[in-house]
Amino acid sequence: MAKSVEVTRTTRGALSGDEAEELFSVVDETGHTNEETARKQHSRRKEKGQSVEVDPLAGEDPSGANTDQLITRSAIAFVSVFLVAVVLLQVGWGYVRRVTTTTLAEDASMRSVVSALNMGVEWGGGFTQFPAEFAVQEADEHTHRIEVTVTDSSSSSELEAFATAQVQASALSVNALLNPNIDTVVYHVRVRRDENGHLINSSFFGFIMPTGAASPFMSFVWTKTTAEDGVRFNCSITGMDSATQERLHDTITSKSTPATIISYVVGDNGATVARNVLAAADDTQSMGESALAMAEAARIAEAERAEQEVEEAARQAEEAAREAEEASREAEESAIAEAANIVESATVEPGEEAAN
């Protein structure tokens, strides 16, 4: 069997491993061992702007690249600058908005009211915005009156439109009524409906506005009266048709659990409940048929309770009379028995007296 012989050819003049390691330990990145020559080479490269000097035995990337460090530093710098920019923009926008927000308490004119409806008014801890579609009918400190009309295109239901309009009307009206020359603020609200009577709102994040004629929904009338004990604000809601009132009432309340039944179960005074319901039911325009039904239920509950109380009183009186009669009979029997004992003890037989 023939043996394989591995023949290694060594190039003449080639360095061995140990010799190469020893050589590179004294050779710098310019390839020179002589310090003077290396210094000249460094100066020449610096003057002519050649590439970065490379140390082939360095522990780092021999090419001298620092891409990972550059990416890390760039990412940190970008995020830091972005966060600082966002904070500065928020603070700046809040400051600019507060400076530029119209103060109706100082100026109530057509220009200031339009600006307030455009930019919003400061209310509570923030700002209250108004619908983008609005009109100002009157804003005059001489007539002491402000009247505006807005079209709600963001609410999806009548209850949502009512709640949103109430907040907006309160914010605008109170800000304006703080002006000593304004006594009345009228805030009309209109909506758009489809053929089924449902509200039509905007779409695509509010960028696409609905079209069609808008119909009146309700009006908030805020008034201010000055009395000796201070200033009094009054708000009344008008312009709401009976169908809308019934739908809002049915949405807010539940017919299956009327207030009268709940109050009756928990033990509230029936007369108080009846008076409260009847007082609320006097305004049939605002309460509607449901309030009248609740009032009738309260009347029936009060009548039943009064009848039960009369029956209970009669029963208690009858029982008391029966107890009194029985007590009288027992007292009479006791008196007769006691009298008999007295008579018996006082009667002495003749024989017994002689013996004594």
ChimeraX attribute file (.defattr): number of C-alpha atoms within 10 A of each C-alpha:
attribute: neighborCount
match mode: 1-to-1
recipient: residues
	/A:1	3
	/A:2	4
	/A:3	5
	/A:4	6
	/A:5	6
	/A:6	6
	/A:7	6
	/A:8	6
	/A:9	6
	/A:10	9
	/A:11	7
	/A:12	6
	/A:13	6
	/A:14	9
	/A:15	12
	/A:16	10
	/A:17	9
	/A:18	8
	/A:19	11
	/A:20	11
	/A:21	13
	/A:22	11
	/A:23	13
	/A:24	16
	/A:25	11
	/A:26	12
	/A:27	18
	/A:28	18
	/A:29	17
	/A:30	16
	/A:31	15
	/A:32	15
	/A:33	15
	/A:34	11
	/A:35	12
	/A:36	10
	/A:37	13
	/A:38	17
	/A:39	13
	/A:40	12
	/A:41	15
	/A:42	15
	/A:43	12
	/A:44	12
	/A:45	15
	/A:46	13
	/A:47	9
	/A:48	8
	/A:49	9
	/A:50	10
	/A:51	10
	/A:52	12
	/A:53	15
	/A:54	16
	/A:55	18
	/A:56	16
	/A:57	14
	/A:58	11
	/A:59	7
	/A:60	11
	/A:61	12
	/A:62	13
	/A:63	13
	/A:64	14
	/A:65	12
	/A:66	10
	/A:67	9
	/A:68	9
	/A:69	10
	/A:70	10
	/A:71	11
	/A:72	11
	/A:73	11
	/A:74	12
	/A:75	12
	/A:76	11
	/A:77	11
	/A:78	12
	/A:79	11
	/A:80	11
	/A:81	11
	/A:82	12
	/A:83	11
	/A:84	12
	/A:85	12
	/A:86	11
	/A:87	11
	/A:88	12
	/A:89	12
	/A:90	12
	/A:91	12
	/A:92	12
	/A:93	12
	/A:94	13
	/A:95	12
	/A:96	11
	/A:97	16
	/A:98	15
	/A:99	10
	/A:100	12
	/A:101	18
	/A:102	24
	/A:103	20
	/A:104	22
	/A:105	15
	/A:106	14
	/A:107	17
	/A:108	26
	/A:109	16
	/A:110	16
	/A:111	12
	/A:112	17
	/A:113	27
	/A:114	18
	/A:115	17
	/A:116	22
	/A:117	23
	/A:118	17
	/A:119	18
	/A:120	22
	/A:121	25
	/A:122	19
	/A:123	16
	/A:124	8
	/A:125	6
	/A:126	11
	/A:127	15
	/A:128	19
	/A:129	18
	/A:130	23
	/A:131	17
	/A:132	15
	/A:133	14
	/A:134	18
	/A:135	15
	/A:136	16
	/A:137	11
	/A:138	17
	/A:139	21
	/A:140	16
	/A:141	17
	/A:142	10
	/A:143	12
	/A:144	17
	/A:145	19
	/A:146	26
	/A:147	18
	/A:148	20
	/A:149	18
	/A:150	20
	/A:151	21
	/A:152	26
	/A:153	23
	/A:154	21
	/A:155	18
	/A:156	14
	/A:157	13
	/A:158	18
	/A:159	16
	/A:160	13
	/A:161	20
	/A:162	16
	/A:163	11
	/A:164	15
	/A:165	25
	/A:166	16
	/A:167	15
	/A:168	19
	/A:169	24
	/A:170	19
	/A:171	20
	/A:172	26
	/A:173	27
	/A:174	18
	/A:175	19
	/A:176	25
	/A:177	24
	/A:178	16
	/A:179	17
	/A:180	12
	/A:181	18
	/A:182	24
	/A:183	21
	/A:184	22
	/A:185	26
	/A:186	23
	/A:187	24
	/A:188	23
	/A:189	25
	/A:190	21
	/A:191	22
	/A:192	20
	/A:193	17
	/A:194	9
	/A:195	6
	/A:196	6
	/A:197	8
	/A:198	13
	/A:199	18
	/A:200	21
	/A:201	19
	/A:202	16
	/A:203	12
	/A:204	7
	/A:205	8
	/A:206	11
	/A:207	8
	/A:208	10
	/A:209	15
	/A:210	16
	/A:211	12
	/A:212	9
	/A:213	9
	/A:214	16
	/A:215	12
	/A:216	16
	/A:217	20
	/A:218	20
	/A:219	21
	/A:220	20
	/A:221	19
	/A:222	23
	/A:223	19
	/A:224	19
	/A:225	12
	/A:226	10
	/A:227	8
	/A:228	5
	/A:229	6
	/A:230	7
	/A:231	10
	/A:232	10
	/A:233	14
	/A:234	10
	/A:235	16
	/A:236	10
	/A:237	15
	/A:238	13
	/A:239	12
	/A:240	14
	/A:241	13
	/A:242	14
	/A:243	10
	/A:244	14
	/A:245	16
	/A:246	17
	/A:247	13
	/A:248	16
	/A:249	18
	/A:250	12
	/A:251	12
	/A:252	10
	/A:253	13
	/A:254	10
	/A:255	13
	/A:256	7
	/A:257	9
	/A:258	16
	/A:259	17
	/A:260	21
	/A:261	17
	/A:262	11
	/A:263	15
	/A:264	16
	/A:265	9
	/A:266	8
	/A:267	9
	/A:268	12
	/A:269	12
	/A:270	22
	/A:271	16
	/A:272	13
	/A:273	21
	/A:274	21
	/A:275	14
	/A:276	14
	/A:277	23
	/A:278	18
	/A:279	12
	/A:280	15
	/A:281	21
	/A:282	14
	/A:283	12
	/A:284	13
	/A:285	13
	/A:286	18
	/A:287	17
	/A:288	17
	/A:289	13
	/A:290	17
	/A:291	21
	/A:292	18
	/A:293	15
	/A:294	20
	/A:295	23
	/A:296	17
	/A:297	18
	/A:298	27
	/A:299	20
	/A:300	14
	/A:301	19
	/A:302	19
	/A:303	14
	/A:304	13
	/A:305	16
	/A:306	14
	/A:307	12
	/A:308	12
	/A:309	12
	/A:310	12
	/A:311	12
	/A:312	12
	/A:313	12
	/A:314	12
	/A:315	12
	/A:316	12
	/A:317	12
	/A:318	12
	/A:319	12
	/A:320	12
	/A:321	12
	/A:322	12
	/A:323	12
	/A:324	12
	/A:325	12
	/A:326	12
	/A:327	12
	/A:328	12
	/A:329	12
	/A:330	12
	/A:331	12
	/A:332	12
	/A:333	12
	/A:334	12
	/A:335	12
	/A:336	12
	/A:337	11
	/A:338	12
	/A:339	12
	/A:340	12
	/A:341	11
	/A:342	11
	/A:343	9
	/A:344	10
	/A:345	9
	/A:346	8
	/A:347	8
	/A:348	9
	/A:349	7
	/A:350	9
	/A:351	8
	/A:352	8
	/A:353	8
	/A:354	7
	/A:355	6
	/A:356	6
